[in-house]
Amino acid sequence: MKGGKSKADSRKADSKEIRLAVKKTTKEKQSAKDPNKPKRPASAFFVFMEDFRKQYKEKHPTNKSVAAVCKAGGDKWKSMDEEEKAPYIATAEKRKKEYQGKMDVYNRKLSGDGDDESDKSKSDVNDDEGSGEEEEDDD
């Protein structure tokens, strides 16, 4: 068939349109992030980098290069043994547990199982109710 479109060509065009439509809806879903969702905790390396950046800035106050700081931090992290990394790993684990608790509360609120009250325990909420004052929620 000269000059005409075959059935295979039209099917390819149709499938391409469908894929583009699916991609568009996926991006729309990703862009609609919930601002109330807790942020993921930092890994042990990033906990280390928080301290390392402060130390590096004290030793090299004129250095403005982010890449230099990251490279030096990565090199130092690689050279550290498990004993030196242990405090950072422990801090990261602690933050991860806190995050899990916050996510449990967040997921309960999303599913509707949790109360619409604040994150306070029920005894704290009940104590506040007796005072006659209502707290305003900043959310």
Steps between C-alpha positions, in 0.01 A plus 500: 500500500671810383420818685225349709511412868491139598294366786818446701594867466159614624517258793842637594364853495202398716720323755733800511206731577385266775849491655519880495160523668611254769824691558308823534270360768795349686676837510181668616478255789861559595468877495208492744705432813343527841671775702397327824688182415810457721836540331715189465788480747860557399729201454808452718715660232289815491500520880880484476501769231307739728791494745768481233376815322533701823852370562603556139373859501701573816820364345439647152298824544585632153384189313159552338499184287225254593666235287826527696318459831304199374808336352700545820206371707456195279870420516505529878184283533659228287815505711314472833462162667178369655587630849533856370175469302307351795371831652372614161335165434334511844369852436366393161324199656346724767372741234366207299299373800359850558408518132324162517291626793410817315411302188276267703311803633489653151369179341233462770382853429487426127304180546257669736565259787668761718332785677517844347659627820860610521793266557460528877410195697138466603579579863664828397202589283257417780699715742485793259123468460441563870678836492234659280759635256527378146833484324513621144668263260751674271463235224 
